[in-house]
Amino acid sequence: QVPLAEMFKYATDLRSMTQGRGSYSMKFSHYDQVPQKISASIIEKAKKEKQEKG
């Protein structure tokens, strides 16, 4: 199991490592609680973006 945020670059990395022959599939497993340190970072980023937009 891998967090979705860590999968965004996986397809590119896999193709690079396998000379374009690698493939994968994903299937939703479950929601899980975000660790406090990561959630604080996400909230802070969202607040900054909201302030910039007005």
Long-range contacts (C-beta under 8 A, 24 or more apart in sequence): 1-29, 3-32
